[in-house]
Amino acid sequence: MPTHQPIAGVWLPLITPFKDGRLDETSLARLVRHYAAEPIDGLILAATTGEGMTLDEAETERVVAITAATRERALPMYFGLCGADTRKVAAALARTASWPIDGYLITCPYYVRPPQEGLYRHFETLAGATDKPIIVYNIPYRTGVNLANATLLRLAELPNIVGVKDCCAEQMQTFDLLRTRPQGFAVLTGEDALFYGAVAHGADGGILAAAHVETARFASVRAALVSGRREEALREWHNLVDLARLLFAEPNPAPIKHWLWRAGLIDSPEVRLPMMEVSDALAARIAAEMTRWTRGAVAA
């Protein structure tokens, strides 16, 4: 069985702030200090929400170094990796082996659509290339291939394949996985608007971009469910679900960055092409929602 620390709770896939085309190190440090004081259970760096595919190697190393140096508690940090060439991803594992990270979130190979055995051998090779734990990221509507439960359960037998970020978009597949997974294998939803249902059915938590906003309230939903206070959790979730939907009304992470910029946590809402900043219509909706939360119109 794995000897890693259990993976559960609300994990934050941290955005990467930019300003004038460059990594905004000041805003990054401000974000890390802010979220280290919030009830999150871990950070994911340079993944999809962190626009990892637009970062060069020097920038990714700075993101990791600044986060590691700034966090004020022993908050686990996982690093996002993706790629369609197993050799190149393995090389990235070797290159980052000495970085101050605790593990990796690795996406299924995109575009090439390998068979299930190819998916298994891809992750088996990567697991053998690092001693650090790996969370598999299954998101077929981005990669073009769905990692079947049978394949994932084979991978779960490897000592450092420790969990999955589940975005399979098939509720029965998720439910069957929760029934059949081995003890100690974490299932974290990556579908923010489905967070309540996933945890209610037994998921260990979520990797939630929307938890950049009202972080403590997302954490309180899971805490109430785990404690058996389902009605309380549902009331809180009724407050949050429209917020989660709003923050994905246009491609992530532009809406989240816009909110954080208006809140003063980052100095610019800038994203990198081919991403675009939010439309004027969504900016107006975000402004109205921020006012609603600030004025206490949302039930506490």
C-alpha positions as semicolon CSV with decimal commas, in nm:
position;residue;x (nm);y (nm);z (nm)
1;M;0,000;0,000;0,000
2;P;0,115;0,358;-0,059
3;T;0,300;0,534;0,220
4;H;0,213;0,887;0,102
5;Q;0,005;1,129;0,304
6;P;-0,368;1,082;0,235
7;I;-0,502;1,316;-0,033
8;A;-0,838;1,469;0,051
9;G;-1,021;1,796;0,096
10;V;-1,018;2,107;-0,120
11;W;-0,710;2,146;-0,338
12;L;-0,656;2,470;-0,526
13;P;-0,518;2,469;-0,883
14;L;-0,350;2,806;-0,841
15;I;-0,375;3,063;-1,120
16;T;-0,051;3,208;-1,254
17;P;-0,064;3,591;-1,251
18;F;0,086;3,783;-1,543
19;K;0,151;4,151;-1,595
20;D;0,277;4,313;-1,914
21;G;0,351;3,971;-2,062
22;R;0,565;3,852;-1,771
23;L;0,517;3,639;-1,464
24;D;0,391;3,869;-1,189
25;E;0,599;3,749;-0,897
26;T;0,460;4,008;-0,655
27;S;0,101;3,903;-0,716
28;L;0,199;3,536;-0,699
29;A;0,352;3,580;-0,354
30;R;0,043;3,773;-0,242
31;L;-0,182;3,488;-0,363
32;V;0,023;3,222;-0,187
33;R;0,013;3,409;0,142
34;H;-0,360;3,460;0,106
35;Y;-0,448;3,099;0,030
36;A;-0,206;2,956;0,285
37;A;-0,428;3,127;0,543
38;E;-0,742;2,966;0,395
39;P;-0,868;2,611;0,471
40;I;-0,725;2,444;0,162
41;D;-0,551;2,109;0,175
42;G;-0,306;2,143;-0,112
43;L;-0,195;2,344;-0,414
44;I;-0,161;2,241;-0,777
45;L;0,088;2,458;-0,966
46;A;0,121;2,526;-1,339
47;A;-0,170;2,305;-1,439
48;T;-0,463;2,401;-1,666
49;T;-0,593;2,679;-1,440
50;G;-0,233;2,792;-1,396
51;E;-0,192;2,817;-1,777
52;G;0,097;2,576;-1,750
53;M;0,122;2,514;-2,123
54;T;0,201;2,884;-2,178
55;L;0,486;2,890;-1,923
56;D;0,845;2,833;-2,019
57;E;1,076;2,624;-1,804
58;A;1,227;2,923;-1,623
59;E;0,883;3,057;-1,538
60;T;0,757;2,726;-1,405
61;E;1,063;2,693;-1,187
62;R;1,004;3,044;-1,049
63;V;0,638;2,965;-0,979
64;V;0,743;2,663;-0,775
65;A;1,027;2,841;-0,596
66;I;0,817;3,145;-0,502
67;T;0,529;2,931;-0,381
68;A;0,758;2,708;-0,175
69;A;0,932;3,009;-0,019
70;T;0,613;3,202;0,053
71;R;0,372;2,944;0,192
72;E;0,349;2,987;0,567
73;R;0,244;2,633;0,652
74;A;0,332;2,286;0,532
75;L;0,088;2,292;0,244
76;P;0,141;2,010;-0,009
77;M;0,232;2,129;-0,358
78;Y;0,178;1,919;-0,669
79;F;0,310;2,022;-1,009
80;G;0,103;1,990;-1,327
81;L;0,245;1,807;-1,627
82;C;0,093;1,710;-1,960
83;G;0,217;1,576;-2,289
84;A;0,149;1,325;-2,563
85;D;0,506;1,186;-2,575
86;T;0,585;0,956;-2,282
87;R;0,959;1,016;-2,319
88;K;0,920;1,393;-2,298
89;V;0,700;1,375;-1,989
90;A;0,949;1,136;-1,826
91;A;1,225;1,386;-1,909
92;A;1,020;1,658;-1,739
93;L;0,997;1,440;-1,430
94;A;1,374;1,404;-1,428
95;R;1,425;1,777;-1,483
96;T;1,197;1,870;-1,192
97;A;1,307;1,596;-0,953
98;S;1,498;1,837;-0,730
99;W;1,227;2,102;-0,724
100;P;1,052;2,157;-0,388
101;I;0,731;1,981;-0,493
102;D;0,553;1,694;-0,324
103;G;0,406;1,522;-0,625
104;Y;0,261;1,555;-0,974
105;L;-0,077;1,594;-1,142
106;I;-0,032;1,434;-1,484
107;T;-0,293;1,456;-1,759
108;C;-0,375;1,169;-1,990
109;P;-0,197;1,209;-2,325
110;Y;-0,388;1,452;-2,542
111;Y;-0,482;1,438;-2,910
112;V;-0,317;1,104;-2,998
113;R;-0,599;0,897;-2,838
114;P;-0,399;0,588;-2,738
115;P;-0,568;0,259;-2,652
116;Q;-0,618;0,163;-2,290
117;E;-0,301;-0,045;-2,283
118;G;-0,110;0,255;-2,417
119;L;-0,256;0,469;-2,138
120;Y;-0,155;0,210;-1,882
121;R;0,202;0,185;-2,011
122;H;0,229;0,565;-2,032
123;F;0,152;0,610;-1,663
124;E;0,340;0,295;-1,564
125;T;0,652;0,439;-1,729
126;L;0,604;0,775;-1,559
127;A;0,547;0,614;-1,219
128;G;0,877;0,432;-1,264
129;A;1,052;0,758;-1,351
130;T;0,984;0,932;-1,017
131;D;0,964;0,847;-0,650
132;K;0,707;1,120;-0,596
133;P;0,333;1,045;-0,589
134;I;0,125;1,099;-0,902
135;I;-0,238;1,201;-0,936
136;V;-0,376;1,097;-1,274
137;Y;-0,591;1,361;-1,446
138;N;-0,869;1,206;-1,653
139;I;-1,043;1,472;-1,861
140;P;-1,151;1,313;-2,190
141;Y;-1,331;1,621;-2,326
142;R;-0,990;1,792;-2,339
143;T;-0,763;1,499;-2,424
144;G;-0,986;1,299;-2,659
145;V;-0,952;0,974;-2,464
146;N;-1,126;0,841;-2,153
147;L;-0,922;0,644;-1,902
148;A;-1,144;0,346;-1,824
149;N;-1,194;0,240;-1,464
150;A;-1,038;-0,100;-1,533
151;T;-0,720;0,073;-1,651
152;L;-0,721;0,317;-1,362
153;L;-0,760;0,034;-1,110
154;R;-0,458;-0,138;-1,264
155;L;-0,264;0,185;-1,223
156;A;-0,380;0,213;-0,861
157;E;-0,178;-0,100;-0,789
158;L;0,141;0,096;-0,854
159;P;0,271;0,238;-0,525
160;N;0,303;0,600;-0,634
161;I;-0,015;0,631;-0,841
162;V;-0,212;0,772;-0,549
163;G;-0,532;0,915;-0,692
164;V;-0,727;1,066;-0,979
165;K;-0,862;1,407;-1,064
166;D;-1,189;1,291;-1,209
167;C;-1,341;1,490;-1,494
168;C;-1,472;1,193;-1,691
169;A;-1,819;1,357;-1,720
170;E;-1,983;1,016;-1,682
171;Q;-2,161;0,992;-1,348
172;M;-2,192;0,613;-1,357
173;Q;-1,821;0,576;-1,431
174;T;-1,741;0,794;-1,130
175;F;-1,988;0,606;-0,909
176;D;-1,845;0,268;-1,011
177;L;-1,493;0,394;-0,943
178;L;-1,592;0,506;-0,595
179;R;-1,736;0,159;-0,529
180;T;-1,437;-0,037;-0,655
181;R;-1,128;0,170;-0,582
182;P;-0,873;0,028;-0,337
183;Q;-0,830;0,171;0,008
184;G;-0,605;0,477;0,008
185;F;-0,664;0,564;-0,359
186;A;-0,800;0,919;-0,370
187;V;-1,080;1,035;-0,597
188;L;-1,097;1,415;-0,628
189;T;-1,353;1,572;-0,857
190;G;-1,237;1,840;-1,096
191;E;-1,592;1,938;-1,191
192;D;-1,654;2,238;-0,968
193;A;-2,031;2,254;-1,018
194;L;-2,060;1,883;-0,924
195;F;-1,855;1,911;-0,604
196;Y;-2,142;1,855;-0,360
197;G;-2,270;1,545;-0,539
198;A;-1,925;1,395;-0,579
199;V;-1,840;1,425;-0,210
200;A;-2,189;1,308;-0,109
201;H;-2,127;0,990;-0,309
202;G;-1,790;0,928;-0,147
203;A;-1,528;1,133;-0,329
204;D;-1,244;1,251;-0,108
205;G;-1,274;1,614;-0,216
206;G;-1,202;1,824;-0,519
207;I;-0,940;2,013;-0,715
208;L;-1,151;2,324;-0,756
209;A;-1,058;2,634;-0,954
210;A;-1,374;2,807;-0,827
211;A;-1,239;2,777;-0,472
212;H;-1,019;3,077;-0,548
213;V;-1,336;3,261;-0,442
214;E;-1,517;3,201;-0,110
215;T;-1,258;2,935;-0,032
216;A;-1,373;2,869;0,323
217;R;-1,729;2,807;0,211
218;F;-1,622;2,542;-0,039
219;A;-1,424;2,376;0,239
220;S;-1,725;2,397;0,472
221;V;-1,940;2,201;0,227
222;R;-1,706;1,905;0,245
223;A;-1,656;1,938;0,622
224;A;-2,031;1,929;0,678
225;L;-2,077;1,627;0,451
226;V;-1,793;1,434;0,615
227;S;-1,946;1,508;0,955
228;G;-2,288;1,387;0,846
229;R;-2,445;1,733;0,844
230;R;-2,593;1,692;0,498
231;E;-2,870;1,952;0,524
232;E;-2,618;2,215;0,634
233;A;-2,389;2,118;0,348
234;L;-2,674;2,141;0,099
235;R;-2,777;2,487;0,221
236;E;-2,421;2,608;0,179
237;W;-2,395;2,447;-0,161
238;H;-2,712;2,622;-0,276
239;N;-2,524;2,948;-0,211
240;L;-2,215;2,837;-0,401
241;V;-2,329;2,644;-0,705
242;D;-2,420;2,949;-0,914
243;L;-2,086;3,106;-0,824
244;A;-1,907;2,796;-0,951
245;R;-2,105;2,812;-1,274
246;L;-2,035;3,185;-1,318
247;L;-1,660;3,133;-1,286
248;F;-1,676;2,887;-1,578
249;A;-1,914;3,092;-1,794
250;E;-1,617;3,166;-2,022
251;P;-1,296;2,964;-2,054
252;N;-1,105;2,913;-1,732
253;P;-0,908;3,089;-1,581
254;A;-1,011;3,426;-1,730
255;P;-1,324;3,472;-1,510
256;I;-1,134;3,377;-1,194
257;K;-0,848;3,612;-1,280
258;H;-1,096;3,892;-1,341
259;W;-1,256;3,835;-1,001
260;L;-0,920;3,821;-0,823
261;W;-0,807;4,138;-1,000
262;R;-1,120;4,325;-0,895
263;A;-1,070;4,193;-0,542
264;G;-0,714;4,330;-0,535
265;L;-0,540;3,995;-0,502
266;I;-0,361;4,023;-0,836
267;D;-0,247;4,334;-1,021
268;S;-0,379;4,237;-1,364
269;P;-0,641;3,999;-1,508
270;E;-0,403;3,921;-1,794
271;V;-0,409;3,580;-1,962
272;R;-0,189;3,449;-2,240
273;L;-0,302;3,373;-2,593
274;P;-0,486;3,180;-2,711
275;M;-0,684;3,255;-2,392
276;M;-0,873;3,584;-2,381
277;E;-0,980;3,812;-2,099
278;V;-1,349;3,805;-2,012
279;S;-1,613;3,974;-2,226
280;D;-1,772;4,298;-2,113
281;A;-2,096;4,111;-2,047
282;L;-1,931;3,861;-1,814
283;A;-1,730;4,136;-1,644
284;A;-2,061;4,305;-1,559
285;R;-2,203;3,980;-1,423
286;I;-1,893;3,927;-1,209
287;A;-1,917;4,283;-1,075
288;A;-2,280;4,227;-0,979
289;E;-2,201;3,895;-0,811
290;M;-1,913;4,047;-0,615
291;T;-2,146;4,320;-0,491
292;R;-2,402;4,060;-0,389
293;W;-2,148;3,867;-0,181
294;T;-1,993;4,182;-0,035
295;R;-2,327;4,318;0,079
296;G;-2,410;3,994;0,255
297;A;-2,703;3,913;0,033
298;V;-2,584;3,554;0,030
299;A;-2,700;3,372;0,342
300;A;-2,424;3,297;0,590
